[in-house]
Amino acid sequence: MEQKDMTSNEKQQKIIGMFDDIAPTYDLANRVLSFGIDREWRKKGCDKAFEILGRGKISQIADVACGTGDLLLYWKERAEKKGITVDSYVGIDPSRGMLEVAKEKVKFANFIEGQAQAMPLPDKACDIVSISYGIRNVMDRKTAFNEFNRVLKDDGMVVILEFSKQEKSGIVPKIVDFYMKKILPAIGGIVSKNYDAYKYLPDSIEGFLTTKMLEDELRISGFDIKYTKSFSLGISTLLVAQKSIKG
């Protein structure tokens, strides 16, 4: 058991180091690889969470694995558009390289170095917890989901955007698979000068969960699934879940 834990920790540290390395080019690579469509995916996640939560005033939104802070920008933009008051925003990420970029880009948020499995926040501190394209890189999802539950207020929301594992039958999944395994690593490698980091992306998706499996894990951790939506031929999936009052 101790050896397994050590192996998992080493893998987690390797992933963090990889994100440190690609931090300076991360935003550019995202825009190029998604053709800019990821902006709409993020806006949809924010809007749907605000809609389901139904509050005009929010004390805190925490973005976990916040990277360069992209999603925090959308949280603020969408809240202002809807006339929702948010007292504070916090970004949490284990990568110092990513946080350095985020602090320069997002001046209205507080940033903390930390991991999803051990969130540096008090119990019931947040109305919303989000994680975009980061839960796939968390080695211990069960602990992370329990942490999300812990820091959320009663009936608070968790918003997950992620690349989910594809079913392989049919022509469309094959096209998506070709893009993710062949085109994406090549372009990502050119932009970031780190081919291995973008080769890791499709490999990590292949070893990840289907959307249903992710929903099941959230339910076990005390969440009710409120909204699920796939984007762009199933490449990206949005999950919005609410902390169960009974949980």
Sequence and secondary structure as in RCSB ss.txt:
>XXXX:A:sequence
MEQKDMTSNEKQQKIIGMFDDIAPTYDLANRVLSFGIDREWRKKGCDKAFEILGRGKISQIADVACGTGDLLLYW
KERAEKKGITVDSYVGIDPSRGMLEVAKEKVKFANFIEGQAQAMPLPDKACDIVSISYGIRNVMDRKTAFNEFNR
VLKDDGMVVILEFSKQEKSGIVPKIVDFYMKKILPAIGGIVSKNYDAYKYLPDSIEGFLTTKMLEDELRISGFDI
KYTKSFSLGISTLLVAQKSIKG
>XXXX:A:secstr
 HHHHHHHHHHHHHHHHHHHHHGGGHHHHHHHHHTTTHHHHHHHHHHHHHHHH  SEEEEEEEET TTSHHHHHH
HHHHHHTT EEEEEEEEES HHHHHHHHHH SSSEEEE BTTB SS TT EEEEEEES GGG S HHHHHHHHHH
HEEEEEEEEEEE       SHHHHHHHHIIIIIHHHHHHHHHS HHHHHHHHHHHHTS  HHHHHHHHHHTTEEE
EEEEEETTTTEEEEEEEE S  
